[in-house]
Amino acid sequence: MTQTPDFAPAVSFDGVVRNYGAVRAVDGIDLAVGRGETVALLGRNGAGKSSAIGLLLGLDEPDAGEVRLFGDTPARAVRAGRVGAMLQDGSGVPRVTVRELVAFVASTYPRPMPVAEALALAGLTEFAGRRVDKLSGGQTQRVRFAVALAGNPGLLVLDEPTAALDVEARRAFWGSMRAYAARGNTVLFSTHYLSEADENADRVVVLDRGRIVADGSGEHIRQSVGGGLVAIDLAGGGTEGLARLPGVTSVEIRGDRARLRTDDPDATVTALVARGPLRRLEVSPASLEDAFLSLTAHESTHADESEKV
């Protein structure tokens, strides 16, 4: 049953397909993002993330299926200022100040956010009079955030928003994003930093070969793949036979310490004990990274290799 705009989800993909020649970049996606949710979109390069974001923003049209934002077409939702986006591409505008740029963008929307409010939310108040092309990388990313907020959107789409930022700048950015989300707004972001997804998303959606292979909280996805990590000191011993222990799926050696990824930690530890005394045994559950690697382990041949997802 079709939902009215007042009750429709912020984002709705219904059987969406997008082909580029012989490549099916988006392969029948069904996805609904409720209002007020913060959702991380994960996937390897070529998994279809950027294609999905392009469809969501109305930059591309599906070959089949339907995309709706707040019950409307992406084009109309964007024009109405209901959607703001930070994309990977873009360069600074020369000879204009931060305030001038944000004010200009805001003036193009019917119900914009007050400029001072957008600057404050992006942490740019003290830089408002500075030229955009004279800012640091972290400050420039904050300008993109303020521009995305200018239309006072209910949905913010972030495509790799902290790429190339240092640790301090990333922390500051996510603080600003959480302040925006705390107002009841919806956030959909893609990232290659899995820790960002774990720390900042209510829900994680994993794409692989243009399809959704996992959808749930970070904890739910970790539990769904099971297993964990077993680490021991080698104490000068060799690594012979570690890869053949029960449950072991991979072995990583860091200095004198072995890290065994395993889908049966109990069986792995039992076999290690049988080999002899253990030093600094550590057993931990699967991380989101472990789960992600397990879910997308095969080599992708189905999606566009040139696409940055």
Secondary structure, DSSP 8 states (H G I E B T S, - for coil): ----TTTS-SEEEEEEEEEETTEEEEEEEEEEE-TT-EEEEE--TTSSHHHHHHHHTTSS--SEEEEEETTB-HHHHHHTT-EEEE-S-----TT-BHHHHHHHHHTTSSS---HHHHHHHTT-GGGTTSBGGGS-HHHHHHHHHHHHHTT--SEEEEESTTTT--HHHHHHHHHHHHHHHTTT-EEEEE-S-HHHHHHH-SEEEEEETTEEEEEE-HHHHHHHH--EEEEEE-TT---TTGGGSTTEEEEEEETTEEEEEES-HHHHHHHHHHHS--EEEEEEE--HHHHHHHHT-S---SS-TT---
